[in-house]
Amino acid sequence: MVQRRFEGKVVLVTGGGAGIGTGICERFHAEGAKVWIVDTNREGAEAAAAALNQVDNGKEHARRAVTAIVDISQETAVSALLDQIEVTDGRLDVLVNNAARFVLKSAEMAEERDWDNVMASNVKGYGLVSKHAIRVMKATKTRGSSTEASGCSIINLGSISSFVGQPGMCTYSATKAAVLALTRCTAIDCGPYGIRVNAVCPGPILTEATKRHAASQGKSMEEMVSELTGHMIQHRMGTPAEIAAAVAFMASEDASFVSGASLLVDGGYSAL
Ligand SMILES: NC(=O)c1ccc[n+]([C@@H]2O[C@H](COP(=O)([O-])OP(=O)(O)OC[C@H]3O[C@@H](n4cnc5c(N)ncnc54)[C@H](O)[C@@H]3O)[C@@H](O)[C@H]2O)c1
């Protein structure tokens, strides 16, 4: 049975309009939170919000899912979004930096625009959203609406690519390794405010991104899945819900003594 650990809390999920991000939104919503679904993909974000608000129909806290169409690499837009959350809700309890661009290029093939593109979303974007979220979280705590030491937290989505080398993936993997450094350093800086910062690092999860990856390599999904799952302790792809469960744990009181950490949720991919 799903608990309701986030009743009355406000959660921002970047990239909530697809795949793992939508799974994370579903989990926090099911546990009672209001969820801000932030994405550049309007269609995906609105579909995710509509599905959640449908679930809410007829219930007391209806329309607990809202969308914001924001590119996380643009600071003016990010700052305005966090201002909007502060004015509307007066608090922010959890930030999940999940949005990412999948620019998969080797060092030989990557062009300057590939590096700029992938670094802008996957590193700078995580840093910028964190910066403005910390501002609102600090105000949340000052006003006393969140008093627990673990009341506010940031969870960054890393990857198995943060830890292991993979062919033709220099650009993406470099950003995912950077996410771990960003996580540790932000955790240290936020320690005095009682804001915990952690990373959840998925293994192969079946999403549109996986399908695009297979297509870009000229492989069928069957070939791709068999290649990935052949290299795992648990020979199967993971689901967005399994990643969402780990993210919800990191945001919860159960993880009150966890900060600056990274949790691999990869079916044993990186253990082999
Ligand atoms: N799918 C996997 O197998 C896998 C494995 C390891 C890690 N991850 C990580 O999980 C996270 C989610 O992956 P996914 O598979 O669900 O990806 P996805 O491509 O299915 O969804 C990503 C979402 O982020 C949005 N987005 C991208 N750039 C953005 C930006 N600059 N501003 C706002 N929104 C933006 C996209 O529009 C999309 O809706 C990523 O951080 C990814 O690195 C995924």
PDBQT file of the ligand as one rigid body, heavy atoms in Angstrom, charges set to zero:
ROOT
HETATM    1  N1  LIG A 301      15.873   5.816 -19.437  1.00  0.00    +0.000 N 
HETATM    2  C1  LIG A 301      16.971   5.290 -18.913  1.00  0.00    +0.000 C 
HETATM    3  O1  LIG A 301      17.321   4.128 -19.169  1.00  0.00    +0.000 OA
HETATM    4  C2  LIG A 301      17.828   6.102 -17.966  1.00  0.00    +0.000 A 
HETATM    5  C3  LIG A 301      18.960   5.483 -17.412  1.00  0.00    +0.000 A 
HETATM    6  C4  LIG A 301      19.760   6.191 -16.540  1.00  0.00    +0.000 A 
HETATM    7  C5  LIG A 301      19.443   7.498 -16.209  1.00  0.00    +0.000 A 
HETATM    8  N2  LIG A 301      18.336   8.085 -16.758  1.00  0.00    +0.000 N 
HETATM    9  C6  LIG A 301      18.068   9.473 -16.364  1.00  0.00    +0.000 C 
HETATM   10  O2  LIG A 301      16.714   9.606 -15.981  1.00  0.00    +0.000 OA
HETATM   11  C7  LIG A 301      16.226  10.896 -16.345  1.00  0.00    +0.000 C 
HETATM   12  C8  LIG A 301      14.946  10.754 -17.175  1.00  0.00    +0.000 C 
HETATM   13  O3  LIG A 301      15.223   9.940 -18.308  1.00  0.00    +0.000 OA
HETATM   14  P1  LIG A 301      14.053   9.459 -19.294  1.00  0.00    +0.000 P 
HETATM   15  O4  LIG A 301      14.491   8.185 -19.873  1.00  0.00    +0.000 OA
HETATM   16  O5  LIG A 301      12.739   9.526 -18.606  1.00  0.00    +0.000 OA
HETATM   17  O6  LIG A 301      14.132  10.595 -20.423  1.00  0.00    +0.000 OA
HETATM   18  P2  LIG A 301      13.016  11.117 -21.474  1.00  0.00    +0.000 P 
HETATM   19  O7  LIG A 301      13.781  11.630 -22.651  1.00  0.00    +0.000 OA
HETATM   20  O8  LIG A 301      11.989  10.072 -21.682  1.00  0.00    +0.000 OA
HETATM   21  O9  LIG A 301      12.370  12.356 -20.700  1.00  0.00    +0.000 OA
HETATM   22  C9  LIG A 301      13.139  13.494 -20.411  1.00  0.00    +0.000 C 
HETATM   23  C10 LIG A 301      12.208  14.699 -20.320  1.00  0.00    +0.000 C 
HETATM   24  O10 LIG A 301      13.018  15.851 -20.019  1.00  0.00    +0.000 OA
HETATM   25  C11 LIG A 301      12.587  16.933 -20.813  1.00  0.00    +0.000 C 
HETATM   26  N3  LIG A 301      13.692  17.892 -21.003  1.00  0.00    +0.000 N 
HETATM   27  C12 LIG A 301      14.873  17.676 -21.626  1.00  0.00    +0.000 A 
HETATM   28  N4  LIG A 301      15.623  18.789 -21.615  1.00  0.00    +0.000 NA
HETATM   29  C13 LIG A 301      14.908  19.731 -20.952  1.00  0.00    +0.000 A 
HETATM   30  C14 LIG A 301      15.146  21.080 -20.601  1.00  0.00    +0.000 A 
HETATM   31  N5  LIG A 301      16.284  21.695 -20.960  1.00  0.00    +0.000 N 
HETATM   32  N6  LIG A 301      14.216  21.762 -19.889  1.00  0.00    +0.000 NA
HETATM   33  C15 LIG A 301      13.053  21.150 -19.515  1.00  0.00    +0.000 A 
HETATM   34  N7  LIG A 301      12.755  19.881 -19.842  1.00  0.00    +0.000 NA
HETATM   35  C16 LIG A 301      13.681  19.165 -20.550  1.00  0.00    +0.000 A 
HETATM   36  C17 LIG A 301      12.162  16.291 -22.140  1.00  0.00    +0.000 C 
HETATM   37  O11 LIG A 301      11.290  17.138 -22.879  1.00  0.00    +0.000 OA
HETATM   38  C18 LIG A 301      11.491  15.011 -21.649  1.00  0.00    +0.000 C 
HETATM   39  O12 LIG A 301      10.105  15.218 -21.426  1.00  0.00    +0.000 OA
HETATM   40  C19 LIG A 301      17.371  11.598 -17.068  1.00  0.00    +0.000 C 
HETATM   41  O13 LIG A 301      18.079  12.416 -16.164  1.00  0.00    +0.000 OA
HETATM   42  C20 LIG A 301      18.256  10.450 -17.512  1.00  0.00    +0.000 C 
HETATM   43  O14 LIG A 301      19.603  10.840 -17.659  1.00  0.00    +0.000 OA
HETATM   44  C21 LIG A 301      17.532   7.433 -17.631  1.00  0.00    +0.000 A 
ENDROOT
TORSDOF 0
